[in-house]
Amino acid sequence: MDRSGTAEPAERRWPGLFVVLEGGEGVGKTTQWQRLADTLRAVGQDVVAVREPGGTPAGDAIRALLLDPGSTLAPATEALLFASSRAQVVRDVIEPALARGAVVLVDRFLLSTYAYQGAGRGLPMDALRAMNAFATGGRAPDLTLLLSVPFAQAQARALARGAADRMEREDLAFHARVRDAFDLALSATWQARHPEVGPVTAVAADTAVEAVTVRCLEALVTRWPQQFAAAASAALQRL
């Protein structure tokens, strides 16, 4: 525990790798999450890909409630539901996969809570930090790939998808606050103050999906060259 009473990130004692994809609406995050999983599996990697909220029967039920446009939830209720889903997926899916040496790809994690429920909803960051330390047991990602797209372009993409979920239906001011929070997370100073989020790397995502996948893989190669060089080479050959 740190001096504020919240759990610090657990020491790394597992053979797998925990990689998170993050970003606001319309940046193509889920597309890249799927493409990365497919690319790594194609070169023989053991990959477990889950999304938040979700990834377990309990988490999927929570996801349906959180994203249902008909749901009326207080900000604190929303944050607690996200943390509940996270607690279940960490225990049932992420921890066992890391223990066996898999690459775990997660579509959103704690950084989204800070951006959406913290900056977006205005909930106290210290409360969110303590809540999620309890939910995760201090499990921090080994790397977060933060996809970035100019705000107007991201909003246009989100609108083009059609039916919007409960979070996507928030106004532009809400999404602007979320965007600003993600931008802040790229600061070395911010990351040093939030070790529970792990290292965050920006990935420009405003071009063709194939090129963005290569950029994501290059970020992995930079940190773990031996493990991901083959996947990056295969992706480059398909461009």
MDAnalysis code that builds the backbone (N, CA, C; Angstrom):
import MDAnalysis as mda
import numpy as np

u = mda.Universe.empty(717, n_residues=239, atom_resindex=np.repeat(np.arange(239), 3), trajectory=True)
u.add_TopologyAttr("name", ["N", "CA", "C"] * 239)
u.add_TopologyAttr("resid", np.arange(1, 240))
u.add_TopologyAttr("resname", ["MET", "ASP", "ARG", "SER", "GLY", "THR", "ALA", "GLU", "PRO", "ALA", "GLU", "ARG", "ARG", "TRP", "PRO", "GLY", "LEU", "PHE", "VAL", "VAL", "LEU", "GLU", "GLY", "GLY", "GLU", "GLY", "VAL", "GLY", "LYS", "THR", "THR", "GLN", "TRP", "GLN", "ARG", "LEU", "ALA", "ASP", "THR", "LEU", "ARG", "ALA", "VAL", "GLY", "GLN", "ASP", "VAL", "VAL", "ALA", "VAL", "ARG", "GLU", "PRO", "GLY", "GLY", "THR", "PRO", "ALA", "GLY", "ASP", "ALA", "ILE", "ARG", "ALA", "LEU", "LEU", "LEU", "ASP", "PRO", "GLY", "SER", "THR", "LEU", "ALA", "PRO", "ALA", "THR", "GLU", "ALA", "LEU", "LEU", "PHE", "ALA", "SER", "SER", "ARG", "ALA", "GLN", "VAL", "VAL", "ARG", "ASP", "VAL", "ILE", "GLU", "PRO", "ALA", "LEU", "ALA", "ARG", "GLY", "ALA", "VAL", "VAL", "LEU", "VAL", "ASP", "ARG", "PHE", "LEU", "LEU", "SER", "THR", "TYR", "ALA", "TYR", "GLN", "GLY", "ALA", "GLY", "ARG", "GLY", "LEU", "PRO", "MET", "ASP", "ALA", "LEU", "ARG", "ALA", "MET", "ASN", "ALA", "PHE", "ALA", "THR", "GLY", "GLY", "ARG", "ALA", "PRO", "ASP", "LEU", "THR", "LEU", "LEU", "LEU", "SER", "VAL", "PRO", "PHE", "ALA", "GLN", "ALA", "GLN", "ALA", "ARG", "ALA", "LEU", "ALA", "ARG", "GLY", "ALA", "ALA", "ASP", "ARG", "MET", "GLU", "ARG", "GLU", "ASP", "LEU", "ALA", "PHE", "HIS", "ALA", "ARG", "VAL", "ARG", "ASP", "ALA", "PHE", "ASP", "LEU", "ALA", "LEU", "SER", "ALA", "THR", "TRP", "GLN", "ALA", "ARG", "HIS", "PRO", "GLU", "VAL", "GLY", "PRO", "VAL", "THR", "ALA", "VAL", "ALA", "ALA", "ASP", "THR", "ALA", "VAL", "GLU", "ALA", "VAL", "THR", "VAL", "ARG", "CYS", "LEU", "GLU", "ALA", "LEU", "VAL", "THR", "ARG", "TRP", "PRO", "GLN", "GLN", "PHE", "ALA", "ALA", "ALA", "ALA", "SER", "ALA", "ALA", "LEU", "GLN", "ARG", "LEU"])
u.atoms.positions = np.array([
    [0.845, -1.198, 0.000],
    [0.000, 0.000, 0.000],
    [0.878, 1.244, 0.000],
    [0.450, 2.300, -0.730],
    [1.182, 3.555, -0.669],
    [0.642, 4.409, 0.473],
    [1.173, 5.620, 0.626],
    [0.798, 6.453, 1.756],
    [-0.647, 6.905, 1.708],
    [-1.252, 6.891, 0.516],
    [-2.657, 7.303, 0.417],
    [-3.606, 6.180, 0.776],
    [-3.054, 4.972, 1.011],
    [-3.895, 3.846, 1.383],
    [-4.343, 3.002, 0.215],
    [-3.849, 3.310, -0.993],
    [-4.228, 2.523, -2.172],
    [-3.097, 1.579, -2.526],
    [-3.480, 0.464, -3.160],
    [-2.477, -0.534, -3.513],
    [-1.593, -0.030, -4.635],
    [-0.299, -0.284, -4.525],
    [0.620, 0.041, -5.593],
    [0.608, -1.108, -6.600],
    [1.059, -0.844, -7.867],
    [1.088, -1.914, -8.852],
    [1.879, -3.116, -8.358],
    [1.345, -4.307, -8.619],
    [2.026, -5.519, -8.182],
    [3.364, -5.668, -8.909],
    [4.362, -6.229, -8.218],
    [5.626, -6.492, -8.876],
    [5.409, -7.528, -9.971],
    [6.197, -7.382, -11.032],
    [6.007, -8.262, -12.184],
    [6.586, -9.649, -11.893],
    [5.692, -10.618, -11.719],
    [6.137, -11.983, -11.419],
    [5.489, -12.984, -12.368],
    [5.064, -12.535, -13.550],
    [4.373, -13.431, -14.466],
    [5.087, -13.444, -15.803],
    [5.011, -14.542, -16.553],
    [5.745, -14.645, -17.819],
    [5.047, -14.000, -19.010],
    [3.753, -13.733, -18.926],
    [3.033, -13.147, -20.054],
    [3.219, -11.651, -20.154],
    [2.566, -11.047, -21.167],
    [2.610, -9.605, -21.387],
    [1.190, -9.061, -21.422],
    [0.995, -7.941, -20.757],
    [-0.314, -7.326, -20.579],
    [-0.313, -5.997, -21.351],
    [-1.018, -5.966, -22.485],
    [-1.030, -4.794, -23.361],
    [-2.463, -4.289, -23.488],
    [-2.635, -2.993, -23.309],
    [-3.950, -2.360, -23.372],
    [-4.010, -1.406, -24.556],
    [-5.160, -1.364, -25.218],
    [-5.412, -0.363, -26.241],
    [-6.431, 0.628, -25.710],
    [-6.118, 1.919, -25.868],
    [-6.953, 2.984, -25.326],
    [-7.203, 4.070, -26.360],
    [-8.180, 4.920, -26.053],
    [-8.470, 6.066, -26.894],
    [-9.935, 6.437, -26.802],
    [-10.257, 7.620, -27.276],
    [-11.637, 8.077, -27.267],
    [-12.463, 7.441, -28.354],
    [-13.706, 7.889, -28.473],
    [-14.602, 7.331, -29.480],
    [-14.089, 7.676, -30.884],
    [-14.165, 6.700, -31.779],
    [-13.847, 6.957, -33.179],
    [-12.383, 6.889, -33.552],
    [-11.506, 6.448, -32.630],
    [-10.085, 6.388, -32.985],
    [-9.700, 5.055, -33.634],
    [-10.613, 4.101, -33.684],
    [-10.314, 2.806, -34.291],
    [-9.678, 1.816, -33.348],
    [-9.844, 2.041, -32.062],
    [-9.208, 1.212, -31.038],
    [-9.626, -0.251, -31.110],
    [-10.923, -0.504, -31.215],
    [-11.398, -1.886, -31.225],
    [-10.958, -2.606, -32.500],
    [-10.939, -1.897, -33.616],
    [-10.441, -2.484, -34.861],
    [-8.992, -2.923, -34.707],
    [-8.158, -2.068, -34.118],
    [-6.750, -2.422, -33.942],
    [-6.562, -3.525, -32.913],
    [-7.371, -3.546, -31.888],
    [-7.345, -4.628, -30.892],
    [-7.581, -5.983, -31.584],
    [-8.565, -6.028, -32.471],
    [-8.865, -7.260, -33.187],
    [-7.761, -7.624, -34.172],
    [-7.262, -6.617, -34.897],
    [-6.221, -6.874, -35.893],
    [-4.917, -7.321, -35.228],
    [-4.563, -6.715, -34.103],
    [-3.358, -7.143, -33.395],
    [-3.472, -8.592, -32.932],
    [-4.629, -8.936, -32.387],
    [-4.828, -10.318, -31.934],
    [-4.673, -11.291, -33.099],
    [-5.297, -10.979, -34.228],
    [-5.223, -11.860, -35.406],
    [-3.790, -11.967, -35.931],
    [-3.082, -10.843, -35.976],
    [-1.713, -10.831, -36.502],
    [-0.776, -11.633, -35.620],
    [-0.902, -11.481, -34.325],
    [-0.022, -12.216, -33.411],
    [-0.337, -13.708, -33.413],
    [-1.607, -14.036, -33.483],
    [-1.963, -15.465, -33.555],
    [-1.451, -16.111, -34.828],
    [-1.431, -15.347, -35.919],
    [-0.987, -15.887, -37.203],
    [0.482, -16.283, -37.193],
    [1.280, -15.716, -36.296],
    [2.695, -16.088, -36.196],
    [2.949, -16.965, -34.969],
    [1.879, -17.544, -34.430],
    [2.025, -18.546, -33.380],
    [1.998, -18.054, -31.953],
    [1.648, -16.789, -31.737],
    [1.589, -16.272, -30.373],
    [0.311, -16.752, -29.676],
    [0.445, -17.041, -28.398],
    [-0.713, -17.343, -27.544],
    [-1.305, -16.004, -27.127],
    [-2.494, -15.679, -27.634],
    [-3.104, -14.371, -27.395],
    [-4.467, -14.546, -26.737],
    [-4.708, -13.781, -25.697],
    [-6.022, -13.686, -25.069],
    [-6.483, -12.250, -25.231],
    [-7.599, -12.047, -25.929],
    [-8.108, -10.705, -26.201],
    [-9.466, -10.535, -25.526],
    [-9.561, -9.540, -24.665],
    [-10.815, -9.252, -23.968],
    [-11.082, -7.753, -24.028],
    [-12.335, -7.391, -23.879],
    [-12.696, -5.983, -23.898],
    [-13.333, -5.602, -22.563],
    [-13.218, -4.313, -22.282],
    [-13.818, -3.781, -21.056],
    [-14.891, -2.754, -21.388],
    [-15.988, -2.770, -20.646],
    [-16.355, -3.829, -19.694],
    [-16.714, -5.098, -20.457],
    [-16.571, -6.221, -19.817],
    [-16.895, -7.495, -20.445],
    [-15.818, -8.519, -20.188],
    [-15.789, -9.551, -21.035],
    [-14.776, -10.587, -20.935],
    [-15.137, -11.767, -20.066],
    [-16.215, -11.651, -19.293],
    [-16.729, -12.735, -18.461],
    [-18.253, -12.648, -18.521],
    [-18.970, -13.700, -18.128],
    [-20.436, -13.586, -18.119],
    [-20.931, -12.413, -17.281],
    [-20.341, -12.220, -16.103],
    [-20.745, -11.088, -15.265],
    [-20.395, -9.772, -15.949],
    [-19.195, -9.695, -16.520],
    [-18.768, -8.478, -17.184],
    [-19.614, -8.146, -18.400],
    [-20.029, -9.176, -19.138],
    [-20.869, -8.924, -20.312],
    [-22.240, -8.381, -19.897],
    [-22.769, -8.881, -18.787],
    [-24.045, -8.359, -18.295],
    [-23.894, -6.905, -17.853],
    [-22.777, -6.603, -17.198],
    [-22.510, -5.227, -16.782],
    [-22.344, -4.336, -18.007],
    [-21.670, -4.833, -19.034],
    [-21.472, -4.059, -20.263],
    [-22.810, -3.663, -20.883],
    [-23.720, -4.630, -20.950],
    [-25.026, -4.349, -21.537],
    [-25.736, -3.231, -20.785],
    [-25.643, -3.241, -19.464],
    [-26.283, -2.208, -18.659],
    [-25.608, -0.853, -18.855],
    [-24.273, -0.836, -18.853],
    [-23.541, 0.420, -18.961],
    [-23.726, 1.104, -20.313],
    [-23.838, 0.316, -21.366],
    [-23.905, 0.898, -22.708],
    [-25.319, 1.058, -23.239],
    [-26.291, 0.535, -22.526],
    [-27.680, 0.651, -22.954],
    [-28.108, 2.122, -22.914],
    [-28.515, 2.694, -24.053],
    [-28.938, 4.103, -24.044],
    [-30.098, 4.384, -23.096],
    [-30.852, 3.350, -22.732],
    [-31.969, 3.528, -21.816],
    [-31.586, 3.499, -20.350],
    [-30.310, 3.185, -20.041],
    [-29.877, 3.121, -18.647],
    [-29.676, 4.528, -18.087],
    [-30.192, 4.749, -16.889],
    [-29.960, 6.009, -16.179],
    [-29.113, 5.694, -14.955],
    [-27.852, 6.090, -15.011],
    [-26.900, 5.726, -13.955],
    [-26.231, 6.975, -13.403],
    [-26.129, 7.040, -12.084],
    [-25.344, 8.099, -11.456],
    [-23.872, 7.878, -11.786],
    [-23.056, 8.943, -11.864],
    [-21.633, 8.771, -12.165],
    [-20.925, 7.773, -11.252],
    [-21.237, 7.815, -9.951],
    [-20.590, 6.878, -9.029],
    [-21.002, 5.446, -9.317],
    [-22.284, 5.246, -9.656],
    [-22.760, 3.909, -10.020],
    [-22.016, 3.408, -11.240],
    [-21.881, 4.271, -12.232],
    [-21.164, 3.917, -13.455],
    [-19.738, 3.480, -13.148],
    [-19.037, 4.264, -12.342],
    [-17.655, 3.938, -12.016],
    [-17.543, 2.617, -11.264],
    [-18.449, 2.371, -10.340],
    [-18.421, 1.122, -9.584],
    [-18.711, -0.082, -10.470],
    [-19.597, 0.089, -11.439],
    [-19.885, -1.009, -12.360],
    [-18.674, -1.336, -13.229],
    [-18.000, -0.309, -13.734],
    [-16.786, -0.554, -14.504],
    [-15.752, -1.291, -13.652],
    [-15.590, -0.876, -12.407],
    [-14.621, -1.521, -11.523],
    [-15.013, -2.960, -11.227],
    [-16.305, -3.219, -11.091],
    [-16.774, -4.582, -10.829],
    [-16.459, -5.503, -11.999],
    [-16.734, -5.031, -13.213],
    [-16.398, -5.825, -14.391],
    [-14.897, -6.078, -14.453],
    [-14.117, -5.052, -14.134],
    [-12.650, -5.163, -14.175],
    [-12.154, -6.182, -13.149],
    [-12.707, -6.162, -11.960],
    [-12.291, -7.116, -10.937],
    [-12.503, -8.555, -11.403],
    [-13.634, -8.800, -12.069],
    [-13.952, -10.154, -12.513],
    [-13.035, -10.621, -13.642],
    [-12.788, -9.728, -14.613],
    [-11.974, -10.141, -15.755],
    [-10.509, -10.303, -15.360],
    [-10.029, -9.502, -14.419],
    [-8.654, -9.674, -13.944],
    [-8.503, -11.032, -13.278],
    [-9.444, -11.362, -12.426],
    [-9.358, -12.624, -11.672],
    [-9.549, -13.848, -12.560],
    [-10.553, -13.795, -13.436],
    [-10.943, -14.992, -14.190],
    [-10.191, -15.173, -15.504],
    [-9.724, -14.077, -16.111],
    [-9.139, -14.173, -17.458],
    [-7.700, -13.661, -17.503],
    [-7.470, -12.442, -17.065],
    [-6.163, -11.818, -17.259],
    [-5.073, -12.510, -16.443],
    [-5.311, -12.703, -15.151],
    [-4.287, -13.335, -14.304],
    [-3.915, -14.741, -14.785],
    [-4.884, -15.643, -15.064],
    [-4.497, -16.974, -15.543],
    [-3.743, -16.937, -16.869],
    [-4.136, -16.036, -17.779],
    [-3.459, -15.951, -19.071],
    [-2.020, -15.471, -18.915],
    [-1.799, -14.471, -18.075],
    [-0.439, -13.997, -17.835],
    [0.414, -15.084, -17.183],
    [-0.197, -15.830, -16.298],
    [0.546, -16.880, -15.587],
    [1.048, -17.963, -16.531],
    [0.314, -18.214, -17.612],
    [0.761, -19.251, -18.551],
    [1.631, -18.690, -19.662],
    [1.855, -17.361, -19.685],
    [2.760, -16.773, -20.657],
    [2.114, -16.177, -21.881],
    [0.809, -15.988, -21.865],
    [0.109, -15.449, -23.028],
    [0.315, -13.944, -23.148],
    [0.076, -13.436, -24.355],
    [-0.037, -12.004, -24.577],
    [-1.502, -11.649, -24.362],
    [-1.774, -10.805, -23.395],
    [-3.140, -10.393, -23.084],
    [-3.380, -9.017, -23.690],
    [-4.335, -8.933, -24.611],
    [-4.719, -7.670, -25.230],
    [-6.074, -7.250, -24.676],
    [-6.138, -6.072, -24.089],
    [-7.381, -5.604, -23.478],
    [-7.813, -4.298, -24.136],
    [-9.047, -4.291, -24.586],
    [-9.680, -3.107, -25.172],
    [-10.239, -2.275, -24.022],
    [-9.474, -1.298, -23.560],
    [-9.721, -0.387, -22.439],
    [-9.334, -1.022, -21.099],
    [-8.844, -0.136, -20.215],
    [-8.543, -0.557, -18.845],
    [-8.610, 0.682, -17.955],
    [-7.739, 0.800, -16.985],
    [-7.862, 1.850, -15.976],
    [-7.775, 3.265, -16.556],
    [-6.956, 3.457, -17.585],
    [-6.835, 4.803, -18.150],
    [-8.183, 5.326, -18.640],
    [-9.026, 4.452, -19.167],
    [-10.359, 4.885, -19.592],
    [-11.194, 5.365, -18.416],
    [-11.042, 4.739, -17.259],
    [-11.766, 5.194, -16.073],
    [-11.341, 6.604, -15.695],
    [-10.051, 6.877, -15.720],
    [-9.583, 8.222, -15.414],
    [-10.104, 9.241, -16.435],
    [-10.167, 8.830, -17.706],
    [-10.604, 9.761, -18.747],
    [-12.113, 9.975, -18.729],
    [-12.875, 8.881, -18.664],
    [-14.332, 8.989, -18.790],
    [-15.016, 9.331, -17.464],
    [-14.718, 8.568, -16.427],
    [-15.402, 8.829, -15.157],
    [-14.705, 9.942, -14.363],
    [-13.387, 10.107, -14.551],
    [-12.682, 11.177, -13.881],
    [-12.874, 12.510, -14.584],
    [-12.222, 12.659, -15.744],
    [-12.323, 13.929, -16.473],
    [-13.725, 14.149, -17.037],
    [-14.306, 13.103, -17.605],
    [-15.619, 13.258, -18.237],
    [-16.739, 13.515, -17.256],
    [-16.820, 12.705, -16.204],
    [-17.914, 12.819, -15.224],
    [-17.559, 13.725, -14.044],
    [-16.283, 13.991, -13.853],
    [-15.892, 14.850, -12.747],
    [-15.771, 14.155, -11.412],
    [-15.618, 12.828, -11.405],
    [-15.449, 12.111, -10.147],
    [-14.022, 12.293, -9.617],
    [-13.842, 12.246, -8.294],
    [-12.509, 12.455, -7.721],
    [-11.526, 11.365, -8.149],
    [-10.379, 11.784, -8.623],
    [-9.381, 10.832, -9.105],
    [-8.879, 9.918, -7.992],
    [-8.729, 10.449, -6.780],
    [-8.247, 9.615, -5.675],
    [-9.218, 8.478, -5.376],
    [-10.514, 8.763, -5.453],
    [-11.517, 7.730, -5.210],
    [-11.464, 6.672, -6.303],
    [-11.331, 7.109, -7.558],
    [-11.242, 6.160, -8.673],
    [-9.985, 5.306, -8.556],
    [-8.904, 5.927, -8.144],
    [-7.646, 5.191, -7.998],
    [-7.768, 4.111, -6.930],
    [-8.337, 4.454, -5.771],
    [-8.483, 3.483, -4.690],
    [-9.442, 2.360, -5.077],
    [-10.546, 2.721, -5.712],
    [-11.544, 1.735, -6.134],
    [-10.933, 0.708, -7.083],
    [-10.156, 1.193, -8.031],
    [-9.610, 0.289, -9.030],
    [-8.384, -0.458, -8.544],
    [-7.658, 0.097, -7.576],
    [-6.573, -0.663, -6.954],
    [-7.142, -1.897, -6.262],
    [-8.285, -1.717, -5.610],
    [-8.959, -2.844, -4.973],
    [-9.438, -3.845, -6.013],
    [-9.984, -3.348, -7.126],
    [-10.530, -4.234, -8.167],
    [-9.450, -5.051, -8.858],
    [-8.294, -4.442, -9.105],
    [-7.258, -5.109, -9.893],
    [-6.195, -5.795, -9.046],
    [-6.201, -5.532, -7.746],
    [-5.128, -6.058, -6.918],
    [-3.784, -5.438, -7.256],
    [-3.810, -4.262, -7.900],
    [-2.569, -3.597, -8.276],
    [-1.985, -4.043, -9.592],
    [-2.727, -4.839, -10.352],
    [-2.214, -5.303, -11.642],
    [-2.161, -4.154, -12.637],
    [-0.977, -3.805, -13.122],
    [-0.792, -2.711, -14.072],
    [-0.390, -3.268, -15.434],
    [-0.838, -2.645, -16.510],
    [-0.415, -3.082, -17.848],
    [1.095, -2.927, -18.037],
    [1.651, -3.795, -18.865],
    [3.052, -3.650, -19.253],
    [3.213, -2.531, -20.275],
    [2.164, -2.265, -21.046],
    [2.196, -1.189, -22.027],
    [0.769, -0.842, -22.418],
    [0.506, 0.454, -22.568],
    [-0.765, 0.913, -23.121],
    [-0.489, 1.635, -24.423],
    [-1.161, 1.209, -25.486],
    [-1.092, 1.875, -26.782],
    [-2.274, 2.829, -26.856],
    [-1.984, 4.122, -26.854],
    [-3.025, 5.142, -26.863],
    [-3.180, 5.667, -28.282],
    [-4.259, 5.262, -28.940],
    [-4.500, 5.675, -30.315],
    [-5.022, 7.111, -30.348],
    [-4.474, 7.897, -31.264],
    [-4.872, 9.301, -31.351],
    [-5.267, 9.668, -32.772],
    [-6.347, 10.438, -32.860],
    [-6.895, 10.934, -34.123],
    [-7.364, 12.354, -33.852],
    [-7.198, 13.293, -34.790],
    [-7.748, 14.632, -34.572],
    [-9.208, 14.568, -34.142],
    [-9.569, 15.426, -33.190],
    [-10.877, 15.331, -32.552],
    [-12.029, 15.334, -33.552],
    [-12.007, 16.245, -34.513],
    [-13.104, 16.329, -35.486],
    [-13.200, 15.055, -36.320],
    [-12.057, 14.502, -36.694],
    [-12.053, 13.267, -37.474],
    [-12.604, 12.101, -36.658],
    [-12.220, 12.012, -35.388],
    [-12.721, 10.937, -34.528],
    [-14.229, 11.037, -34.337],
    [-14.727, 12.251, -34.137],
    [-16.164, 12.429, -33.970],
    [-16.919, 12.056, -35.242],
    [-16.378, 12.407, -36.391],
    [-17.019, 12.046, -37.661],
    [-17.062, 10.533, -37.835],
    [-15.989, 9.861, -37.466],
    [-15.970, 8.393, -37.542],
    [-17.024, 7.797, -36.623],
    [-17.109, 8.308, -35.401],
    [-18.073, 7.772, -34.440],
    [-19.500, 7.956, -34.949],
    [-19.794, 9.111, -35.522],
    [-21.145, 9.360, -36.054],
    [-21.446, 8.442, -37.224],
    [-20.440, 8.140, -38.038],
    [-20.639, 7.305, -39.216],
    [-20.960, 5.856, -38.860],
    [-20.663, 5.459, -37.626],
    [-20.933, 4.063, -37.238],
    [-22.420, 3.785, -37.082],
    [-23.225, 4.821, -36.980],
    [-24.669, 4.612, -36.844],
    [-25.117, 4.685, -35.405],
    [-25.915, 3.681, -34.976],
    [-26.512, 3.685, -33.643],
    [-25.445, 3.867, -32.567],
    [-25.652, 4.857, -31.701],
    [-24.678, 5.171, -30.660],
    [-25.097, 4.555, -29.333],
    [-24.095, 4.096, -28.561],
    [-24.401, 3.561, -27.241],
    [-24.487, 4.707, -26.234],
    [-24.713, 4.355, -24.978],
    [-24.936, 5.369, -23.943],
    [-23.748, 6.317, -23.781],
    [-22.526, 5.805, -23.831],
    [-21.352, 6.651, -23.679],
    [-21.131, 7.521, -24.912],
    [-21.315, 6.943, -26.073],
    [-21.118, 7.692, -27.309],
    [-22.107, 8.845, -27.452],
    [-23.266, 8.746, -26.801],
    [-24.300, 9.772, -26.924],
    [-24.029, 11.019, -26.089],
    [-22.981, 11.001, -25.277],
    [-22.664, 12.191, -24.489],
    [-22.302, 13.352, -25.417],
    [-22.417, 14.580, -24.915],
    [-22.205, 15.752, -25.760],
    [-20.721, 15.977, -26.063],
    [-20.466, 16.930, -26.980],
    [-19.100, 17.193, -27.414],
    [-18.211, 17.657, -26.272],
    [-18.774, 18.412, -25.339],
    [-17.976, 18.890, -24.212],
    [-17.448, 17.723, -23.384],
    [-18.283, 16.712, -23.169],
    [-17.865, 15.511, -22.439],
    [-16.711, 14.839, -23.178],
    [-16.879, 14.613, -24.485],
    [-15.848, 13.915, -25.252],
    [-14.570, 14.743, -25.371],
    [-14.705, 16.062, -25.355],
    [-13.506, 16.907, -25.366],
    [-12.724, 16.756, -24.061],
    [-13.426, 16.670, -22.939],
    [-12.745, 16.454, -21.658],
    [-12.038, 15.097, -21.636],
    [-12.695, 14.103, -22.200],
    [-12.087, 12.767, -22.285],
    [-10.828, 12.824, -23.138],
    [-10.921, 13.482, -24.286],
    [-9.770, 13.609, -25.173],
    [-8.603, 14.291, -24.472],
    [-8.895, 15.365, -23.754],
    [-7.840, 16.097, -23.048],
    [-7.179, 15.226, -21.979],
    [-7.979, 14.379, -21.319],
    [-7.425, 13.495, -20.292],
    [-6.488, 12.465, -20.913],
    [-6.865, 11.930, -22.069],
    [-5.970, 10.992, -22.754],
    [-4.679, 11.690, -23.173],
    [-4.787, 12.909, -23.686],
    [-3.584, 13.649, -24.085],
    [-2.659, 13.861, -22.885],
    [-3.241, 14.180, -21.741],
    [-2.453, 14.409, -20.533],
    [-1.681, 13.160, -20.125],
    [-2.274, 11.984, -20.376],
    [-1.642, 10.724, -19.967],
    [-0.356, 10.433, -20.730],
    [-0.106, 11.159, -21.817],
    [1.138, 10.956, -22.559],
    [2.320, 11.667, -21.900],
    [2.031, 12.520, -20.938],
    [3.093, 13.241, -20.242],
    [3.878, 12.296, -19.336],
    [5.191, 12.404, -19.395],
    [6.036, 11.579, -18.522],
    [5.767, 11.887, -17.058],
    [5.482, 13.158, -16.771],
    [5.182, 13.536, -15.388],
    [3.913, 12.858, -14.905],
    [2.876, 12.859, -15.745],
    [1.612, 12.217, -15.369],
    [1.819, 10.722, -15.153],
    [2.554, 10.080, -16.041],
    [2.770, 8.637, -15.914],
    [3.562, 8.305, -14.657],
    [4.513, 9.146, -14.319],
    [5.286, 8.904, -13.096],
    [4.403, 8.971, -11.861],
    [3.364, 9.798, -11.920],
    [2.448, 9.931, -10.790],
    [1.366, 8.856, -10.786],
    [1.251, 8.099, -11.883],
    [0.201, 7.090, -12.005],
    [0.803, 5.762, -12.475],
    [1.673, 5.153, -11.658],
    [2.294, 3.887, -12.063],
    [1.285, 2.764, -12.247],
    [0.092, 2.902, -11.672],
    [-0.930, 1.870, -11.816],
    [-1.434, 1.753, -13.246],
    [-1.171, 2.762, -14.062],
    [-1.585, 2.723, -15.472],
    [-0.506, 2.083, -16.337],
    [0.735, 2.074, -15.859],
    [1.834, 1.549, -16.645],
    [2.266, 2.545, -17.707],
    [3.280, 2.205, -18.514],
    [3.761, 3.111, -19.556],
    [2.732, 3.279, -20.674],
    [2.614, 4.510, -21.176],
    [1.645, 4.834, -22.224],
    [2.401, 5.353, -23.440],
    [2.120, 4.768, -24.605],
    [2.762, 5.163, -25.854],
    [1.708, 5.619, -26.852],
    [1.930, 6.765, -27.478],
    [0.990, 7.284, -28.472],
    [1.170, 6.563, -29.804],
    [0.043, 6.297, -30.466],
    [0.053, 5.715, -31.811],
    [-0.869, 6.560, -32.683],
    [-0.320, 7.186, -33.708],
    [-1.140, 7.969, -34.628],
    [-2.049, 7.022, -35.405],
    [-3.355, 7.309, -35.384],
    [-4.328, 6.373, -35.960],
    [-5.216, 7.046, -36.992],
    [-4.694, 8.069, -37.652],
    [-5.508, 8.839, -38.591],
    [-5.292, 8.437, -40.042],
    [-4.656, 7.282, -40.255],
    [-4.415, 6.810, -41.623],
    [-5.063, 5.437, -41.807],
    [-4.710, 4.739, -42.884],
    [-5.307, 3.438, -43.196],
    [-5.097, 2.454, -42.050],
    [-6.087, 1.577, -41.846],
    [-6.025, 0.659, -40.702],
    [-4.786, -0.224, -40.748],
    [-4.346, -0.631, -41.946],
    [-3.171, -1.489, -42.050],
    [-1.922, -0.773, -41.538],
    [-1.802, 0.499, -41.878],
    [-0.637, 1.267, -41.421],
    [-0.668, 1.462, -39.911],
    [-1.851, 1.641, -39.343],
    [-1.969, 1.812, -37.895],
    [-1.579, 0.513, -37.187],
    [-1.973, -0.618, -37.755],
    [-1.586, -1.907, -37.163],
    [-0.067, -2.045, -37.123],
    [0.583, -1.643, -38.206],
    [2.045, -1.700, -38.232],
    [2.639, -0.809, -37.150],
    [2.080, 0.378, -36.949],
    [2.586, 1.275, -35.907],
    [2.418, 0.655, -34.524],
    [1.282, 0.005, -34.310],
    [1.075, -0.668, -33.021],
    [2.122, -1.763, -32.806],
    [2.365, -2.548, -33.850],
    [3.348, -3.617, -33.745],
    [4.754, -3.052, -33.543],
    [5.061, -1.948, -34.214],
    [6.379, -1.327, -34.037],
    [6.574, -0.868, -32.596],
    [5.499, -0.398, -31.959],
    [5.595, -0.009, -30.549],
    [5.909, -1.223, -29.678],
    [5.322, -2.375, -30.028],
    [5.623, -3.597, -29.283],
    [7.053, -4.051, -29.531],
    [7.498, -3.949, -30.780],
    [8.862, -4.351, -31.117],
    [9.881, -3.489, -30.376],
    [9.595, -2.215, -30.237],
    [10.507, -1.311, -29.530],
    [10.784, -1.806, -28.113],
    [9.768, -2.335, -27.453],
    [9.932, -2.807, -26.074],
    [10.348, -4.274, -25.996],
    [9.856, -5.090, -26.906],
    [10.134, -6.538, -26.862],
    [10.496, -7.020, -28.270],
    [11.681, -6.670, -28.767],
    [12.016, -6.945, -30.173],
    [11.971, -8.415, -30.555],
    [12.481, -9.274, -29.718],
    [12.528, -10.682, -30.096],
    [11.136, -11.288, -30.206],
    [10.222, -10.870, -29.334],
    [8.906, -11.490, -29.312],
    [8.009, -11.035, -30.456],
    [8.175, -9.791, -30.919],
    [7.200, -9.246, -31.859],
    [7.760, -8.900, -33.232],
    [9.040, -9.134, -33.478],
    [9.629, -8.776, -34.772],
    [8.972, -9.538, -35.923],
    [8.697, -10.820, -35.728],
    [8.106, -11.620, -36.811],
    [6.723, -11.117, -37.184],
    [5.920, -10.759, -36.196],
    [4.577, -10.255, -36.467],
    [4.632, -8.929, -37.207],
    [5.552, -8.047, -36.811],
    [5.681, -6.761, -37.480],
    [6.133, -6.939, -38.920],
    [7.055, -7.849, -39.140],
    [7.526, -8.112, -40.510],
    [6.397, -8.642, -41.393],
    [5.600, -9.543, -40.836],
    [4.474, -10.092, -41.601],
    [3.456, -9.013, -41.949],
    [3.200, -8.110, -41.005],
    [2.245, -7.034, -41.267],
    [2.764, -6.073, -42.322],
    [4.050, -5.780, -42.302],
    [4.636, -4.882, -43.300],
    [4.545, -5.477, -44.703],
    [4.704, -6.782, -44.816],
    [4.635, -7.437, -46.122],
    [3.238, -7.345, -46.728],
    [2.217, -7.154, -45.889],
    [0.842, -7.081, -46.405],
    [0.446, -5.665, -46.825],
    [1.298, -4.684, -46.549],
    [0.991, -3.300, -46.929],
    [1.141, -3.106, -48.441],
])
